[in-house]
Amino acid sequence: MSSLVSGASTAPANARPAQPQVLGAEAQRLAHLGLLFRRSLGSGHVHPLLPVLREYHGVTQPLPRPVPASPVRGQGSPDDAPRAPITAEALQRAIADLPSLPRAVHAAMAALHDERAGAAAIADSIERDQGLTARTLRAANTAFYGATGRVATIRSAITVLGLSTVAALLAGVSLANLFPLGAQAGGFDFPRFWCHALTSAFIARGLAPVAGFEADVAFTAGLLHDVGELALASAFPVEYGQARQYALHADLAQWEAERAVLGVDHGVAGEWLARRWHLPATITAAISAHHAPAGEASTGAGLADLVQVADALAHGIASAEEGVQAVPEVAVEVWVRLGIGIDDCVAVLHESGAAATALCEVLTS
């Protein structure tokens, strides 16, 4: 366990360790990592992903603690939150009124479990949409996938990109079209939302074999884990906007702000939406519980554990342009249950981050 917590401060909360003398790029990385882990560093909790992201970001200096808060961060508490409660009945009615999942996305999800039967169905779905065809071919011809200028058909693109990546493209474009108002409601940023979803999906897929999960199931769970945010933003734009603003003001995780303001979080909304869309039970459970405390999980590792870690790591490698949201808390028990190592994670992060960036550029352009 020593390797797990290396680099975490053990000084008393009121101690002021000597500030390391660092310059230039390393100082920027040090400051960035301190912001990413400001909650756990400030509270003295051990965050199991700190060593992983230290390695990924190339930070060798000790992180100072406590981390000073900005004038905005930490100004709120649940008691200060604006109240815009959403009853269970109202949420259920709103979910029932949301659009059904397009047939093409069902085909994409099904294809991940039956590649031979699904590849042709996905190709047919994409070829009916000129815009989606163009995006898919552009993705396959990016330098990242090493096929610049050589992929001219959707079936060839599926071979180059892999079925899960093409399915993600299809799902992203379909959901953007399905919830046109949701992309603008309450300050909701669909491109940023989907890029985070893609990054989480690639990380979940990369870590799945190490943790003993099926890669494509993990990819799907990672891709859809925050779909409840899309449901809340679409069905309750004003209320969701209040929760989003409160999260920024009080420096809370989005799900914590949702519980404080709305009385419900996107895990619950996502579970109900997944049931409406008839998604597999394993995916539905992971969507519901990816922010659940460690004590709510079984003694064995579950898919929600993997998605929770993938979600946190995706926040940890997000670009500065996407804002500096603190890395969500992950219990040490979750990390231990998964049985993955620091080296496993760092290798996956380098590959997943590059893949997600390449695909995000195509999806948002």
Summary of the structure (lengths in Angstrom):
residues: 365
radius of gyration: 20.5
end to end distance: 43.8
largest distance: 63.0
contacts: 1219
relative contact order: 0.14
helix: 66%
strand: 0%
